[in-house]
Amino acid sequence: MKVSTLLKSRRANWHELDHLCSRMEGRSRRKIPAATISRFASLYRAACADLALADAYQLPSGTVRYLHQLVGRAHNQLYRARTFDVETWFHQLFVVVPRRLFNDNCLRLAFCIFWGVFLLSYAMAATSPDFARQLIGKEAIAEIENNFNDPIVGRRADINAQMGGFYVFQNPSVGLRCFAFGLLFGIGGLYFTVFNAAAIGATFGHMSTVSQGENFFHFVTAHGPFELTAIVLSAAAGMRLGFSLVDTRGLTRPASLRRATGEVMPTLWAAVVMFLLAALIEGFLSPSSAPYSVKALVAVLSAGLLMFYFVVLGYPRRD
């Protein structure tokens, strides 16, 4: 049979596919029976074969152009982006992700290292006046003390908005360094996590002993839980990537790194959300004249939400 005759006999299928395209456009795929979608896919594959034949045997340009348009239209319907599924996203955000984070050994390691070093550094700085100056530097300590000489009395709304935007870009820089250094086979991430925990702990400990401490804690209390947690998450993500280059589990290093990249995405996204929340609080609530009790309450609620998400939702259970 000639190709032209064969394609001519296929016109009924083309018209059927064209009709199904019109039917599927602008409608939810859930409302279309499975048998219809299966038929649509079969007609689409047949039309692709017909287009290849028409191109190969140089049939009239009108036929080729029609098939090109038909195949393209059908392709857009068959492979169009999935609609937003509230139930699926809810399951991912509040079931799958918390459990993956809870079972992440790198996150546990980063958490223990950061808070262990933080508390130790805090205690040493609070009991030894020279510890923070030796660790961070006299100039840095003097600058921090100078920044909090004046009481927190609030500022204009436009400045709050400007500073909130600044914190959105500035705060994640610490987390980005923790993440990037983790690529050095995990050792760099461990070092930078210890360094940041020691520096932040020493700052908190030192400020608890000076007259500017009340102003300092008045400013940092509200946004502290989200920001410090984001740093831990960033460090954990970097460590996992770095450790994947050491323990490849039988894969090549590039393949192991690609696998680990997929595994760290929930941790990275959680860190991004924590940094954004911390920036909003730091930009608007932390510098406000609100009573310290309000800011402390926000910190307690923030810590409670973090515990609920990472521990309560993440704790292994039978479905």
Secondary structure, 3 states (H helix, E strand, C coil): CCHHHHHHHCHHHHHHHHHHHHHHCCCCHHHCCHHHHHHHHHHHHHHHHHHHHHHHCCCCHHHHHHHHHHHHHHHHHHCCCCCCCHHHHHHHHHHHHHHHHHCCHHHHHHHHHHHHHHHHHHHHHHHCHHHHHHHHCHHHHHHHHHHCCCCCCCCCHHHHHHHHHHHHHHCHHHHHHHHHHHCCCCHHHHHHHHHHHHHHHHHHHHHCCCCCHHHHHHHHCCCHHHHHHHHHHHHHHHHHHHHHCCCCCCCCHHHHHHHHHHHHHHHHHHHHHHHHHHHHHHHHCCCCCCCHHHHHHHHHHHHHHHHHHHHHCCCCCCC
